[in-house]
Amino acid sequence: MRKLIFLTVLVLIVAVALVGCGSSGGGAAGPGDAARGKALYNKSTLGTKSAEGCVSCHKYDEKEGKAEKAPYTKGTATRAATRVPGMSAEDYIKESTTKPDAYIVEGFNKGDMYAKWSTELSAQEIADLVAYLLTEK
């Protein structure tokens, strides 16, 4: 009887732990969805801390004014493909989202971009943002 109770409790603990892995920041992401990514990108706040969203700093293109805080959204995929030699556009965009100071674009400064998206967004949300930005050529 004790073994049965112990095994039941153990199974419940493991199940709860596995469910928790799918939440913010951890867990495996499915394929990114560009439509969901675009919706996330255009939100005024994001993440568990309601930090300023992407569009708070990234202007779409020159028609919206000078890119003073961050690079333009338009053309992201094209630029990302050549930013770091040997790195794919997808990998560059993901790294720029999760580790924004790994590569600093000329004209911008270390620390300009919010650096906690990797813990405040789920792996799926990051995959969705990357999928959207890969459509911006």
C-alpha positions as a Python dict, from the first residue, in 0.01 Angstrom:
ca = {
    (1, 'M'): (0, 0, 0),
    (2, 'R'): (282, 242, 88),
    (3, 'K'): (452, 173, -246),
    (4, 'L'): (131, 251, -430),
    (5, 'I'): (86, 582, -247),
    (6, 'F'): (452, 670, -300),
    (7, 'L'): (433, 590, -673),
    (8, 'T'): (110, 788, -712),
    (9, 'V'): (263, 1094, -542),
    (10, 'L'): (579, 1058, -752),
    (11, 'V'): (379, 1041, -1075),
    (12, 'L'): (184, 1352, -976),
    (13, 'I'): (503, 1544, -897),
    (14, 'V'): (659, 1448, -1230),
    (15, 'A'): (339, 1540, -1417),
    (16, 'V'): (325, 1884, -1252),
    (17, 'A'): (692, 1943, -1329),
    (18, 'L'): (643, 1851, -1695),
    (19, 'V'): (344, 2083, -1730),
    (20, 'G'): (552, 2363, -1582),
    (21, 'C'): (820, 2314, -1847),
    (22, 'G'): (584, 2435, -2116),
    (23, 'S'): (536, 2776, -1959),
    (24, 'S'): (724, 3103, -2000),
    (25, 'G'): (1083, 3080, -2113),
    (26, 'G'): (1124, 2701, -2109),
    (27, 'G'): (998, 2407, -2301),
    (28, 'A'): (1018, 2329, -2668),
    (29, 'A'): (844, 2548, -2917),
    (30, 'G'): (643, 2431, -3210),
    (31, 'P'): (693, 2590, -3551),
    (32, 'G'): (670, 2967, -3537),
    (33, 'D'): (349, 3129, -3659),
    (34, 'A'): (414, 3458, -3841),
    (35, 'A'): (60, 3591, -3784),
    (36, 'R'): (86, 3535, -3408),
    (37, 'G'): (436, 3683, -3415),
    (38, 'K'): (315, 3996, -3592),
    (39, 'A'): (38, 4039, -3336),
    (40, 'L'): (292, 4004, -3052),
    (41, 'Y'): (536, 4240, -3221),
    (42, 'N'): (270, 4507, -3251),
    (43, 'K'): (154, 4493, -2888),
    (44, 'S'): (243, 4797, -2678),
    (45, 'T'): (359, 4576, -2389),
    (46, 'L'): (491, 4221, -2372),
    (47, 'G'): (601, 3961, -2124),
    (48, 'T'): (535, 3887, -1761),
    (49, 'K'): (663, 4231, -1657),
    (50, 'S'): (458, 4418, -1922),
    (51, 'A'): (774, 4571, -2067),
    (52, 'E'): (747, 4803, -2364),
    (53, 'G'): (675, 4597, -2674),
    (54, 'C'): (882, 4584, -2991),
    (55, 'V'): (697, 4868, -3165),
    (56, 'S'): (780, 5100, -2877),
    (57, 'C'): (1132, 5127, -3018),
    (58, 'H'): (1128, 4974, -3368),
    (59, 'K'): (973, 5195, -3637),
    (60, 'Y'): (848, 5008, -3941),
    (61, 'D'): (1037, 5207, -4204),
    (62, 'E'): (1170, 5552, -4295),
    (63, 'K'): (816, 5687, -4344),
    (64, 'E'): (772, 5671, -3963),
    (65, 'G'): (1087, 5874, -3903),
    (66, 'K'): (1450, 5815, -3819),
    (67, 'A'): (1548, 5485, -3655),
    (68, 'E'): (1683, 5642, -3337),
    (69, 'K'): (1614, 5369, -3080),
    (70, 'A'): (1633, 5050, -3287),
    (71, 'P'): (1665, 4926, -3647),
    (72, 'Y'): (1362, 4942, -3876),
    (73, 'T'): (1132, 4641, -3886),
    (74, 'K'): (1106, 4644, -4265),
    (75, 'G'): (1398, 4453, -4413),
    (76, 'T'): (1483, 4266, -4092),
    (77, 'A'): (1512, 3924, -4260),
    (78, 'T'): (1734, 4059, -4539),
    (79, 'R'): (1967, 4238, -4300),
    (80, 'A'): (1971, 3946, -4055),
    (81, 'A'): (2096, 3709, -4324),
    (82, 'T'): (2422, 3908, -4353),
    (83, 'R'): (2477, 4059, -4006),
    (84, 'V'): (2701, 3786, -3864),
    (85, 'P'): (2904, 3573, -4108),
    (86, 'G'): (2799, 3207, -4092),
    (87, 'M'): (2480, 3277, -3895),
    (88, 'S'): (2141, 3226, -4056),
    (89, 'A'): (1879, 3501, -4049),
    (90, 'E'): (1664, 3283, -3822),
    (91, 'D'): (1946, 3226, -3572),
    (92, 'Y'): (2046, 3592, -3578),
    (93, 'I'): (1690, 3712, -3511),
    (94, 'K'): (1644, 3462, -3229),
    (95, 'E'): (1977, 3559, -3071),
    (96, 'S'): (1894, 3928, -3108),
    (97, 'T'): (1567, 3870, -2926),
    (98, 'T'): (1700, 3650, -2646),
    (99, 'K'): (2055, 3791, -2612),
    (100, 'P'): (2031, 4142, -2756),
    (101, 'D'): (2383, 4247, -2659),
    (102, 'A'): (2552, 3954, -2836),
    (103, 'Y'): (2582, 4166, -3152),
    (104, 'I'): (2534, 4542, -3149),
    (105, 'V'): (2420, 4702, -3474),
    (106, 'E'): (2629, 5003, -3570),
    (107, 'G'): (2465, 5323, -3452),
    (108, 'F'): (2301, 5161, -3150),
    (109, 'N'): (2431, 5086, -2802),
    (110, 'K'): (2473, 4788, -2574),
    (111, 'G'): (2182, 4781, -2332),
    (112, 'D'): (1944, 4965, -2567),
    (113, 'M'): (1718, 4661, -2607),
    (114, 'Y'): (1529, 4501, -2323),
    (115, 'A'): (1733, 4194, -2229),
    (116, 'K'): (1484, 3967, -2050),
    (117, 'W'): (1266, 3836, -2333),
    (118, 'S'): (1420, 3490, -2300),
    (119, 'T'): (1270, 3455, -1951),
    (120, 'E'): (955, 3661, -1997),
    (121, 'L'): (829, 3514, -2323),
    (122, 'S'): (758, 3150, -2388),
    (123, 'A'): (966, 2954, -2638),
    (124, 'Q'): (657, 2953, -2862),
    (125, 'E'): (621, 3332, -2846),
    (126, 'I'): (987, 3373, -2940),
    (127, 'A'): (944, 3128, -3229),
    (128, 'D'): (638, 3325, -3343),
    (129, 'L'): (828, 3657, -3331),
    (130, 'V'): (1115, 3505, -3528),
    (131, 'A'): (872, 3364, -3787),
    (132, 'Y'): (715, 3706, -3832),
    (133, 'L'): (1047, 3888, -3864),
    (134, 'L'): (1161, 3636, -4124),
    (135, 'T'): (875, 3763, -4344),
    (136, 'E'): (1004, 4120, -4327),
    (137, 'K'): (1238, 4128, -4629),
}
